[in-house]
């Protein structure tokens, strides 16, 4: 193993989410946890956690709506916006959404969830707000987001072409943007990373901690031309068997370097998904050496854009990732 470390992170979380929100994870002794969650006990008035755009009965299209986002969405599919909030029992809130197609609707929280179906291709401006009904007039908007939806029939743009990027060469580095998390202190639990334009959220059984190579929780990495640097800032989990990376907006190129925890050859497959994580359009299987053998898992796509990445490992052996890059 690269390091022997036992971390205990006790997280007492209470999710005050509307609709059918999953319960927050319970604390597990002697287990590395990302310490994240959708809510917390609060003595404050209503506060928003996030607004999600989803396919009804499916996965998130965007996990956190934010003003300025441009989002691909399918036509003739039920979509919903779901606001997750935390509040005191006496608080009242309302979700109001202008879907941009003549449908303006509201829901108490309560449900805090509204559904809409676009029946025509088009470009729609969506305005979503969560209002505090107990707030003072003029200052009762808890959160608002104005986003643009590009609505179309995804299948019309077939064929989708998937291309693996095998090494971090000059073209890949110059054509992508890096999400730099190196300023985080080592040993910090990390549930997501962001550069302000794109957020990558981690789930699916992985609980990352920020580290560095060497001496910051991780012992080895590869060197150029197989990686950008032999001494990167990394995110690691000593025992994860895989994980899911959910993107806050779809992208045309996405990649990261990965190295297994054991000092041995291990098989990993990384799947690249589109359409709110509902369709795998390509995957990269590689056998990676845990002793100075980190390799790049990166791909680009035409005809669609990635919105979710799934890492599949050989078992609960752990792994680290570094150099997270994307192109919109």
N, C-alpha and C positions, 0 to 999 in steps of 0.2 A: 504493500500500500504506500501511497505517496506521503501520507502523514497519518499519525494516529491522534485523533482528536475526537472528543465527545462533547457535543454542544447541547445545552439544555435551554430551550426557548419556550417559556410558558406564555401562552397567548390567550387571554380571556376576552373573547369577542362576542358581541351581540349584534346580529344583523337585523336592523329595523327596515327590511326591504319590503316593498310592496309586491303583490302578486305572489307567485309560488317560488320565492327565492330559496336556494339551498341553504341549509344551516351552516353556520361558520364551523370550521374544523376545530375539534377539541384538542386541547394540549396533550401531547404524547411525551411521557418522560423519556429522556436520553435519546431523543430523535431530533434531527436537524429539521427545523421548520422555518418557512420564510416569514413567519410572523405577520402575514398579510391577512386581509379579510375585507368584507364589504361594509362593515359597520363597527361601531363601538358604543359602549354605554356612555351616555353624555348627559350632562346637566344643562346643556345649551338648548336653545330652541331647535326647530327642524333644520337639519343640514343635509345637503345632497351628497351622495357618494358618487354616483355616475348615472348617466342615461345610456341605455343600450339600444342599438338598432339590430333587430333579429329577424330571421325567417321564422314564422310561426311553426312551432314543432321542430325547429332545427337549431342550428348554431348561430352565434353572434355574427352579424356582418361587421359591425363596429362595436367594440366593448365600451368605449367611452366617447360619446359624441362631444365634439368641440367645434366652436365657430370656425369656419374657413375650410373644413374638410370637404373634399370632393370624393364621392363614394359611388362605386358601381353597385347596382341593385337589379334583380331580375324582374321582368314584366310578368303579369298574371300570376303572381305569387303573393300570398298574404304576408305582410310585414308588420312588425309591431315595434313601438318604442316603449321601453319599460324603464321607469325611474326607480332606482334603489335609494332609499332615504333612511336616515335614522332620526328618531324623534322621541319626545316624551309622550306619554299616553294622552295628555290633554291637547297636544298639537294637532293641527289640521293642515292638509296640503292638497293641492290639485295639480294634475298634469294637464297642460294645454298644448295641442299640436296643430299647427297649420301645415298640412301635407303638401301644399303647393298645387294641388289639382282640384281645388274648390272644396275640399273636405277639411273643415276646421272642427276639431272635436276636443272634448275634455273628459277627464276621469278623476274621481276622488281617489285618495290614497288611504284606505281602500285598495283598489286594484292597481292604480298608478300605471296602467298599461292601456295603450290604444293601438288599434289594428287598422291597416289600410291596404288596399290592393290597387296597384297601377295597372290599367288595362291598355295603355298605349306607351310606346317608346317615347322618351322625351327627357328633358333636363328640368328638374323640379327643385325649387328652393323650399326647404323644410325648416320651419321655426318651431322649436320645442322649448317649453318653459315649465318650470316647477314653481308654483306660487304658494307662499305661506299665508293661509287664510286668516291667521291670527296676527300677521304682520301689519305694520303701519302702512297706510295708503302711500303709494309711490316708492316704497322700499320693501315690497313684499315678494319680489322675484328672488328666489333662492339661487336658481341657475337657469341660464338660457343658452341655446346653441342654435346657430343658423348654418345649415350645411346644404350642399348641392348634391342631389342624387341624379346620377346618369342611369336611367332605367332603360333596359333593352333585353332582348332575347339572347341570352348568353350563347345558346347553341348555334345561332345564326352566324357566329363569327368563327366557326370551325373552318379548317383544322387548327387546333392549338398546338404550337410547336414548343417543345421543352428542350432546353439546352443546358447541359452540365458545364459548369466552370471548374476546371480541374486544378487550377493553381492561381494564387493571388498575383497575377502578372500586372504589368503596367496598365493595360486596358481595363482590367477589372477594378484596380485601385482608383484610377482616374474617373471611371464611370459610375462609381458608387459613393455613398455617404456612410461614414462610420458613426455608430452610436457609441460615444466614448464614455465609459463608466469608471475610468481609472482614478478619478478623484475620490471615489468612495473609499472609506477606510477598510482595510482588510478585516475579514471576519464579519462584515455587515451582511445580514440576511437580505436577499434581493428578490422581490416578487415581480418586478418589472424594471425595464430601463427605457429611457426616452431622451431624445434630443430636442423635444418641443414640437417637431413635425411628425414624428412617428413614435409610437409606444409599442414595445414588445412585452407582453405579459406571459408569465411562466406558470404552467399548471401541469396536470397529467401525472402527478406523482413525483415531480422534481422540486426540490427545495434548495435553490442556489444560495451560495454564500460568495461574497466577493473575495478574491485572492490575487496573488501575483506569483510570477515565476522568476527565479527560484525563491524559496524561503518564506513565501506568503501563503502557505497552505498547500502548495503544489510544487513538485520537485523538478519536472522536466517539461519541455515543449520541443517542437521541431524548429528548424532554422530555415531561412530562405534558401531555395526557392519554394519550399513546401509550405511555408508560413510567412507572415509579414515580419515577425520578430521572434527570436528565441526567448524573450523575456516579457511576455505580454501581461496585461491585467486580464484576469480570467474570472469566470463564474463556475463554481464547482459544487458537486454533490457527491459525497463519498460512497453513496449506496443506491442511487437512483438506477432504475433499469431503463428509463426513457423519460420523455417529457414532451409537452406541447408548447409551442410558441405561437401566441395569438397576436396578430398585428392589428393596430388601431385603424389602419387604412390599407387597401390593397396595393401591392407593389409589383413591378415587372422583373426585378432582380432581388434575390435575397441570399445571404450566405453567412457562414461562420466557420471557424476552425474548431475541431473537436479532438480530444485525446481521452482514452479510457484511463481509469484509475489504476488497475493492476499493470505491472510492468510486463505485459505480455500482449500477444496478438488477440484482438477482439473484433467481432463483426458487428458493425452498426449500419442501419439503414435510416436514411432521412427522407421522409415523404413531403412533397410540396402539394398543397391543396388550394383550390379556388372555390368560388361560389359559396362563401361563408363556411368554408371548411367541409363542404359536402362532397367534394369530388377531388380525388387524387389525380393529378395530371402528370406526375413524374416522380421518380424516386432515385436516390443515389445510394447504392450499397458499397461499402468499403470495409476492408479489414485494416484496422488501425493498431499500431504498436503503442502501448502505454509507456514505453521507454523512449522519450524524445522522438515520438512519431506522429505528432498532431497532423491532421490533414484537413483540407478545405472541403466543406460540404456547401456548395453554392450552385445556383441555377438561375437562368433567365427564361422568360416565357413570352411568346407573342400570341395574340388572339385572346388573351385573358390576363388576369393578374393574381398573384398569390395573396392569400389572406391568413393562412395558417400553415405551420410547419410542425411535423411530428417526428420526434427522434425515437427510434426503436433499437434498444440494445439487447445483448444476449442474456441479461438477467440483472439482479441488483448488485452490480459491480461498481457503479459510480462512474462519473465522467466529468470533464471540464470543457467549457467552450470559451472562445475568445474571438475578437475582431468581428463583431456583428456589423454587417454592412447591408445596404439596400439601395435600390434605385426606384423612384416612384413609377 
